[in-house]
Amino acid sequence: MGEIRIIRHGDNEHIIQIDTGDEIEEIAAQINKMLKSINELNTRNTDLIKLNSMIEMRNLQTQINPHFIYNTLDNIKYLILGDAEKASYLLEKFTNILRYSINNTKQDVLLSEDIGYIEDYLYIQETRFGERFRCRMEIEPNCSQCMIPKLLLQPLIENSIKYGFQKQMELSVQIRAWCEGDYLFLRVEDNGPGGSQEVLERLQSMIVSEGIKTEHNGLQNLSRRIILEYGEECGLFINSVKGTGFTVTAKLLRRGRKDV
């Protein structure tokens, strides 16, 4: 009974040592055998969970909206006729974006590296929308060397553009990055039409759900990706007031290159 109490109180790798030469010794041997099987099963299940999470992470990475590709190619086509030099420069930016997004050798990158990608992305969007679209970035210097999931900011900006232009002709977006203690915060805020409290609650529920949604799946995929990598205390946090804009904040554990 003393040996069993040791196991019951958390030491599931404890081996029962009984040499009585009777049925009690046989029972102890069977318990040891059962514990070994349970531990092996737990190990396999843990490895399987890690493998499934890794596969899901890879599936959630490097997603580019096909509409962005089509729109960019259309812009290049029309620019060739009127401004070949600008068309060539836009094509260079677009090539950089494709090269960066399809490079599967990195899962995490420096924030400064992802910002370089975002600058190319924003140049293309500003070329498309002209004076109707403005974006401002405020990246605190101590954040630049933090590691983040690759392509984290782009879906947030894309979401602002997609829904921000639905009911208005002009849109301003602000991108911020700052650190607080052990956490890195990334925020994308726009002055679009926002949403009602009902819409906000539905979005907040959706982004933490594991069920696949067809609408806002970019936000849901990104939230799932952050939670898988950083844990339940991190993720996406949405705030919106109808008529005053939409804000999405990503909360990550603060990591440097040496930690990855």
VEXLUM-189573 format. One record per residue (C-alpha): x, y, z. Coordinates in steps of 0.1 Angstrom, whole numbers, padded with zeros to 4 digits, always signed. Example, Ala and Ser with C-alpha at 12.3 -4.5 7.8 and 13.67 -1.06 7.14 Angstrom:
2
+0123-0045+0078 +0137-0011+0071 
***
This chain:
260
+0000+0000+0000 +0029+0023+0007 +0043+0017-0028 +0010+0024-0044 +0006+0056-0025 +0039+0068-0040 +0025+0063-0075 -0009+0078-0066 +0008+0110-0054 +0024+0117-0088 +0055+0095-0092 +0041+0074-0121 +0077+0062-0130 +0081+0046-0096 +0090+0009-0097 +0074-0013-0069 +0100-0034-0052 +0084-0064-0034 +0102-0097-0028 +0077-0118-0009 +0076-0149-0032 +0038-0149-0032 +0007-0134-0049 +0016-0099-0036 +0049-0100-0056 +0029-0111-0087 +0005-0082-0082 +0034-0058-0079 +0050-0071-0111 +0017-0066-0130 +0013-0031-0117 +0049-0023-0128 +0040-0037-0163 +0008-0017-0164 +0026+0015-0154 +0053+0010-0181 +0026+0006-0208 +0007+0038-0196 +0040+0058-0196 +0048+0046-0231 +0013+0055-0243 +0015+0090-0227 +0049+0096-0244 +0034+0086-0278 +0004+0108-0273 +0026+0138-0263 +0048+0133-0294 +0016+0130-0315 +0002+0162-0301 +0035+0180-0309 +0036+0166-0344 +0000+0176-0351 +0007+0211-0338 +0038+0214-0360 +0018+0203-0391 -0010+0227-0382 +0016+0255-0378 +0031+0248-0412 -0004+0248-0428 -0011+0282-0412 +0020+0298-0425 +0029+0316-0458 -0007+0323-0468 -0011+0351-0494 -0045+0363-0505 -0049+0355-0542 -0068+0387-0548 -0037+0406-0537 -0017+0388-0564 -0043+0395-0591 -0046+0432-0582 -0008+0436-0582 -0004+0420-0616 -0032+0443-0629 -0015+0474-0616 +0018+0463-0632 +0001+0457-0665 -0015+0492-0666 +0017+0509-0654 +0037+0493-0682 +0018+0514-0707 +0022+0548-0689 +0051+0545-0665 +0075+0517-0673 +0100+0527-0647 +0074+0526-0619 +0061+0493-0633 +0096+0478-0630 +0100+0491-0595 +0066+0477-0585 +0075+0443-0601 +0107+0443-0580 +0087+0448-0548 +0063+0421-0558 +0091+0397-0565 +0106+0404-0530 +0072+0397-0514 +0068+0363-0533 +0104+0353-0525 +0099+0361-0488 +0065+0344-0485 +0074+0311-0502 +0107+0307-0483 +0099+0278-0460 +0133+0277-0443 +0122+0301-0416 +0093+0299-0393 +0103+0328-0371 +0121+0360-0382 +0133+0392-0366 +0106+0419-0364 +0129+0442-0384 +0130+0415-0412 +0092+0412-0413 +0089+0450-0413 +0111+0451-0445 +0085+0428-0461 +0057+0450-0448 +0072+0481-0464 +0072+0464-0498 +0036+0452-0492 +0025+0488-0483 +0042+0503-0513 +0021+0480-0535 -0011+0489-0517 -0003+0527-0518 +0003+0523-0556 -0030+0507-0559 -0051+0531-0538 -0031+0563-0543 -0039+0592-0520 -0069+0572-0506 -0046+0550-0485 -0021+0561-0458 -0001+0540-0433 +0021+0551-0405 +0045+0528-0385 +0058+0533-0350 +0082+0505-0340 +0101+0510-0307 +0138+0504-0312 +0140+0477-0285 +0115+0456-0305 +0134+0453-0338 +0155+0423-0326 +0126+0404-0312 +0116+0372-0330 +0080+0369-0344 +0061+0343-0365 +0069+0351-0401 +0041+0370-0420 +0023+0380-0388 +0015+0416-0396 +0005+0413-0432 -0029+0396-0426 -0038+0422-0400 -0031+0451-0425 -0049+0432-0452 -0080+0428-0429 -0080+0466-0423 -0078+0473-0461 -0105+0447-0470 -0131+0459-0445 -0120+0495-0441 -0127+0504-0477 -0162+0488-0477 -0180+0519-0466 -0156+0548-0472 -0133+0561-0499 -0102+0569-0477 -0084+0548-0451 -0056+0554-0426 -0038+0526-0409 -0013+0528-0380 +0011+0500-0371 +0027+0499-0337 +0052+0477-0318 +0062+0479-0282 +0075+0458-0253 +0061+0454-0218 +0080+0431-0195 +0082+0396-0210 +0058+0404-0238 +0059+0420-0273 +0028+0438-0285 +0020+0444-0322 -0010+0465-0331 -0028+0474-0363 -0054+0502-0360 -0075+0517-0387 -0101+0545-0390 -0125+0524-0409 -0163+0519-0402 -0156+0495-0373 -0184+0472-0361 -0212+0469-0335 -0208+0453-0301 -0225+0422-0315 -0201+0419-0344 -0171+0424-0320 -0183+0397-0296 -0188+0373-0325 -0153+0380-0338 -0137+0376-0304 -0154+0342-0300 -0145+0331-0335 -0107+0338-0333 -0103+0315-0303 -0124+0287-0318 -0107+0257-0334 -0136+0252-0359 -0128+0264-0394 -0146+0295-0405 -0148+0309-0440 -0152+0345-0430 -0123+0363-0412 -0103+0330-0414 -0071+0351-0417 -0076+0364-0382 -0086+0330-0369 -0056+0313-0385 -0032+0339-0371 -0048+0336-0336 -0045+0298-0337 -0009+0301-0348 +0001+0324-0320 -0017+0303-0293 +0001+0271-0306 +0035+0287-0305 +0032+0309-0274 +0005+0294-0252 -0030+0304-0241 -0019+0337-0224 -0010+0351-0258 -0030+0356-0290 -0051+0382-0308 -0072+0408-0291 -0098+0428-0310 -0115+0461-0302 -0139+0480-0324 -0165+0507-0320 -0190+0512-0348 -0180+0543-0368 -0146+0548-0351 -0123+0521-0365 -0110+0486-0359 -0080+0476-0337 -0062+0442-0335 -0034+0436-0311 -0011+0406-0311 +0004+0396-0278 +0036+0374-0280 +0063+0363-0256 +0093+0384-0260 +0121+0364-0276 +0154+0372-0291 +0173+0353-0318 +0193+0333-0292 +0160+0318-0277 +0149+0302-0310 
***
